[in-house]
C-alpha cells in the first residue's frame, strides 16, 4: 500500500480516522476468533455513509481489498483482515436515526449495538427480538452481516426476519437501498440475500429494523436431569405437544461448572440442565407452562426451579449467556463450535461428542440451543501444551462432520467466515458453491469485498504456507481432515 | 408431435436418456395473457426441469415456468412465449420430519396437498394465500404470496429454510439446508422470492412448520367509519394481544359510503383462544359494542370466502403497501378514489400491505394506480391482475428503484439471454 493511498484515506476520513502504525492497528488484527490474525495495512474509521462510499471507491480504483468491521465480536473470523488490505471500522457510524413507534421500526447506523435498539424503545413497551449472547456489545451491522440469532430465535426468527431495509455501499462504491420502508419490495429479495452474506456483498450504512410489542408474560424454568438423553426427551416432548417456547437451552456438567465459577447463577449440580422460557399472552403462558413442567417431570427431571421474579429469571439467563466466557475459568483456552443438527438427532450426536471427548482426551463442554439443534461445543485445550491447539481444531472439525452426517449445518449463527470456509465442500457441492460464487461476482466482480471468507480457497489468508501437516488427532486416527 | 420452434427440433429435449414430455399448447388452458406458447414442456423430475432450461437456453427460447397457473395473470404481457415449462408434475413430498418440524417438497406440489398430509400429523405449513386450493409451493415462493395469517407467520420467504433451483445452464444447485437454524453460505432462496420465475426454476424447497392449533376464533367488527377503525387499531396495537391475523376489510362502492370492517383471529389451545377473544372483545367493546365472534365451520367458511373475494369479482387487482401507522391516510385515500371507482381492500393492518380491487373503466383504472403511486401513502404498488392491453411492464411493476441495477445484473448473470419469464418482469 502506497503512502499516497494512506494520504487519500486521511483526506476522506481525517487524520484521526486513519491508523497505519503497527501498534495502532493491533486491535483490528482479529475479531473474537482470536487465533486467526492478520495485520491490516491500514484501518479507517469513516463517520458517514458518504465517507464509506469514497473509501470503497478508492479501494476499487487501486485494487485494495477491504474488510468491514462492526465491534469485532464475531466468532468465525468474518472480520479478520486481509493481507495488504484495509479494515473499514464502522464504530463511528453509531447514531440512532429514528425511533418510529407508530410504525414499529427503528433506523440506526451499523455501529449501534443490538441492545441499544431495545433500550431506545423499551420506554414504549417494545423491544428488538434477535438477542445474540453478545447483544450488549455487538453491532447491528455485524448482526446483519452474520444474520445473528440468539436464544429466542426458535420462536422469533433471525435478523433476516426483523430487518425491513438497509442502505448498502456496494463494492463499486454505489449506495443503494435494499428492502423498502414499505412491505413487499418489488423484485427479488436482495436484502434477504445480503443478510447473512458475511460482509462479502457490501457494507451497510443504515439499517431499519422492526420492533415488537413486549409480550404480556414471560415464564422461565430451569430443569435438571441425570442424563443428557432425559433432557433431550423433554425437548422432544415439548415440541411434540405443539408448544413452541421462546427458548429452550441446554447446558452440560462442564458448562454448568464453568458458569457457576464465573457468575454464580445457582444452577443445580446435574449432568444436564434445561432452560425453557415461554412468552406471550398471560393465558397462553399459564396454560402452556404447566404442560412444560409436566413434560419435564415425566422425562425424568430431578429438580425444576421456576423463576418467580424478574431477578431470578435474569440470574438463570446470566448463567446461560456467560457460559462461553466462563470457560476461561475451567480451561486456559477453548474453541467454540456452532454446528447444527436436526433436533431429533441431538441425542445421537451428543453421544458421539462424548465418545470423542473420551478418545481425544480434551474436555468438551456443551451449551446449546436445544430447540433448534444448534450446538455450541466448547473444546478445552491449553495452547502451552504442544499440539493441543491443533488437536482442538481437529476435534472441532470432527464434530462438524457429525453434524453434516446427521443432515445439519456447519454453522447456526456464528457464520462461516475464515474459520470454516474450508469445510464448505462438506455441505455444498461444486455446483452449489459455483452458483453462490456467481451471485457474489455480480456484487463484487473485483473480489475486493471481504475476500477469503465463506468460500473455500486453496489456502486460507493468514495460514502459514508450506506443506500440509497432519494434526496430531488425525495421526492418532481420532479425526480426519475435510 | 412435430413443433417447429425457429427450426429447432425437440428431439434433443431429453433427460436421463428419455425424451421429456411435450405437447402442443392449447389456447384455453395454456395461454399467457392471450399469448399461446409454441410448446408446452411437461417436466416430471427436477432433472428434467434443468434439462429443459438448458435446452431453452441453447436454442434461445423464451420460457415461462408454470406450477398450477394460479398466478399466471401476474406480470406484463409477453411479446411471445416459446416454451411453457409446466412443473406441476414435479410434486413429490420428499421428507416430513415431524420431530424437527420441517418438510421438504418439490416445487410443483400443491400447498393444499402438502397441508392435508401434514395435518394428519398435527402440523402445517402456515400459509393461507388466496389460491390455497391449487397454488404450488414453487409459485408461492417465487411470488412470495401470502394471506391474513402473514401477521403471525410471515410470508413464504420467512418460512423457507432450504432450496434447490435449476439454472439456465442445466445445473441444479442448492442453498440453505434441512435445519431451521443455518447461516452456512448465501441464502439463495431469498433471490427466488419475488423473482416471479425470472431468474431460475425452483425445483424443491424445505420449510419450517408449525403445530396445528387446537382452536380458533375470529372477531368481526363491522360498520366502522375511518375514525372508529383507527381507534380499534390503536386499541389492539396498544395491547399485548397476539392475534394470528389482523385485517382491514373495506368495500367502497362508487360514490357511496365505504363499509369498513376489522378482523382479528386467534388460534392456540382452546383455553388460550377463549381468554384472548375475551380480552380483545373487552377492548373492542370500548370502541364499538356491536361485533360478532365466529368459530367452527362458520369461521372456516368465512376466511375461505374472504381470501377469494377480490379475485372473484371484476376489476383490476393491485397489491400495495403502506406504513402501519398511516391507516387513517389509507382510508381517506380509498374514500377519495371511490369517487371514480368502486374499490375493495383486504389488507394486513399490522404489516401495512393489502390487495386493492379497482372496478372502473380502463382510463380510471390507470388513473387510480397512478394516483396511488404518486400519493406518498402507498409504496410498492404492483398490478397483479388487469386486462392484457393495459399491462405494460412499467405499469405492472411500477417505477424502477435504486437497487434495480443490482437485480438487473443478477438477471444478466443467471439468464444472460433474458429468456426466463419472457419479458413479463419484474426482471
Interface residues (C-beta under 8 A of the other chain):
Chain A: X100 X102 X103 X104 X146 X147 X149 X153 X154 X157 X158 X160 X161 X170 X174 X176 X177 X178 X180 X181 X182 X183 X184 X185 X186 X187 X188 X189 X190 X191 X192 X193 X195 X196 X197 X213 X214 X215 X216 X236 X239 X240 X242 X243 X244 X280 X281 X282 X283 X284 X287 X288 X340 X341 X342 X343 X344 X369 X372 X373 X374 X407 X408 X409 X410 X411 X412 X413 X414 X415 X416 X420 X424 X427 X428 X431 X432 X433 X434 X435 X436 X438 X439 X440 X441 X442 X443 X454
Chain B: X97 X98 X99 X100 X101 X102 X122 X144 X154 X157 X158 X165 X167 X171 X172 X173 X174 X175 X177 X178 X179 X180 X181 X182 X183 X184 X185 X186 X187 X188 X189 X190 X191 X192 X193 X194 X195 X199 X210 X211 X212 X213 X214 X237 X240 X241 X242 X268 X269 X271 X272 X274 X275 X276 X279 X319 X321 X322 X323 X324 X325 X326 X348 X351 X352 X353 X378 X379 X380 X382 X397 X398 X401 X402 X403 X404 X405 X406 X407 X409 X410 X413 X414 X426 X427
